[in-house]
Amino acid sequence: MSIHKFTKLSMIVLSTVVIASCASTSHTAEDHSAENVDRFETYNRAMFKFNYEVDKYVIRPVAEGYRAITNQFIRNRVNSALDNLKEPVWAGNYVLQAEPEKGAKSLARFAINSTLGLAGTFDVAQGWGLEKEKTSFNETFAKWCIPSGPYIVLPIVGPSTPRAATSLALGFVFDPVYWATINDANIHDKVAWGYAALDGIATRESALELLDDLERNSVDFYTTMRSAYMQNQSKLKCFCDDNSQTNTYDFDFGIEEEDEAFDMMEDEQ
Amino acid sequence: MKKNFFAVLTASLMFFSTQAFAEVDGKKALEFVKNVTTQGIEQIINANVPQAEKDKRFAKLFNEALDLDFIGQFVLGRNWRTATPQQRKDFIAVYRELNISTWSKRFDEFKGKDFIFNGTSPSNSKGQIFVNSTVPMDQGEPAKVVWRVREKNGQFKIVDIIIENVSLAITARNEYTAFIKNNPGGVDALIANLKSKI
């Protein structure tokens, strides 16, 4: 499939999902945590299982192979170059978030690192006090107070929401790699797919230990992933609540006094 | 006269209720968390003692620093109310043990690193406060770690750890609630599953 068709198709699928999710009435959480609502659980669990198998037999082995044939130094160079290619998109998003200084910083970093930093493999700009600061369309939309929408597991990509998925697609088509090759149909698809694959493998490699640790300690890996992902989404800031000093980690434990069972336990100890 | 009486009564009630919600001493709470992490890093991870001794020290530190009775009750959610006293006891015991083994492994990752503390944030819950910190990572940006601390009878205990926006308590609660919902074995099945992980 050509990359154009693919992006068009994913846009259609996504808009359908967005419309469907807007049409259904909003649920009230039975649990007091808003993160615990899962409208499409049956579909999500099935897709999660599919992704898990794909990961087990394809993505994970490739990520491990990538780790085996490279060392940390090389992987740092690759990650740095991949991040560098995203700087223009970050810069644009900072402008959309009304943070022009950060936008200018991202552009400056892109200019410096693409040249002096040897195609971004070295972060020269950081040494000059221009720290790397990532952002995304997803953060921009969150800033504009657009709700994340329900949790959706995408094929291969994994945990997502309509807002995050739209942002992912936009980030992809605004990427310099996408534009650099757009006039040459022959290499355009190959480069775009290859770039996406490399980015995915590099990301998977850096998450190897983290995901293993989460899975090992989990009794329901699907729920653990969903909960962690949605907690992160709900912490993204919106313009409307920028000024208030609300502590987003603050929830009521709903426990006034500990159960007397504890006193009994303590007596026995 | 009567009016005045009620005014005084309301005023005094308000006074006492603000007293009851008196703020937790942020400095003390921060000192407490700092002390726990320093102890963990200096006396356990970096200490030159056998692994068995390290595990013992970690279990002791973890039990003293965290209020696992409190967290355990929260993470079981509404199933706590329907659980039998025996189930509650067994659950807390296995939850405690699993957390000790999980976090002693996780803590090893902090070898040679230091937490940087960035003050505290208030909580709406009585006697609770958040201590903010970051910890440098081998790759990428430093990780944000927030400690939720509860003061009870002048003693501080950690009741939640929030790593990169993800709350340990909320995640476990969602996970355990889902597990119990999908398992005919209920709380007993959960306890058995957790036991198998230790």
Chai-1 contact restraints between the chains, C-beta under 6 A:
chainA,res_idxA,chainB,res_idxB,connection_type,confidence,min_distance_angstrom,max_distance_angstrom,comment,restraint_id
A,S33,B,I170,contact,1.0,0.0,6.0,A-B,restraint_1
A,N36,B,N174,contact,1.0,0.0,6.0,A-B,restraint_2
A,N217,B,T102,contact,1.0,0.0,6.0,A-B,restraint_3
A,V219,B,F179,contact,1.0,0.0,6.0,A-B,restraint_4
A,V219,B,N193,contact,1.0,0.0,6.0,A-B,restraint_5
A,D220,B,E175,contact,1.0,0.0,6.0,A-B,restraint_6
A,D220,B,A178,contact,1.0,0.0,6.0,A-B,restraint_7
A,D220,B,F179,contact,1.0,0.0,6.0,A-B,restraint_8
A,T223,B,N174,contact,1.0,0.0,6.0,A-B,restraint_9
A,T223,B,E175,contact,1.0,0.0,6.0,A-B,restraint_10
A,T223,B,A178,contact,1.0,0.0,6.0,A-B,restraint_11
A,T224,B,E175,contact,1.0,0.0,6.0,A-B,restraint_12
A,S227,B,T171,contact,1.0,0.0,6.0,A-B,restraint_13
A,S227,B,N174,contact,1.0,0.0,6.0,A-B,restraint_14
A,A228,B,V166,contact,1.0,0.0,6.0,A-B,restraint_15
A,A228,B,T171,contact,1.0,0.0,6.0,A-B,restraint_16
A,Q231,B,N165,contact,1.0,0.0,6.0,A-B,restraint_17
A,Q231,B,V166,contact,1.0,0.0,6.0,A-B,restraint_18
A,N232,B,N165,contact,1.0,0.0,6.0,A-B,restraint_19
A,K235,B,N165,contact,1.0,0.0,6.0,A-B,restraint_20
A,N247,B,S121,contact,1.0,0.0,6.0,A-B,restraint_21
A,Y249,B,V146,contact,1.0,0.0,6.0,A-B,restraint_22
A,Y249,B,I162,contact,1.0,0.0,6.0,A-B,restraint_23
A,D250,B,S123,contact,1.0,0.0,6.0,A-B,restraint_24
A,D250,B,N124,contact,1.0,0.0,6.0,A-B,restraint_25
A,F253,B,F74,contact,1.0,0.0,6.0,A-B,restraint_26
A,I255,B,Q73,contact,1.0,0.0,6.0,A-B,restraint_27
A,A261,B,P85,contact,1.0,0.0,6.0,A-B,restraint_28
A,A261,B,R88,contact,1.0,0.0,6.0,A-B,restraint_29
A,F262,B,D69,contact,1.0,0.0,6.0,A-B,restraint_30
A,M265,B,K89,contact,1.0,0.0,6.0,A-B,restraint_31
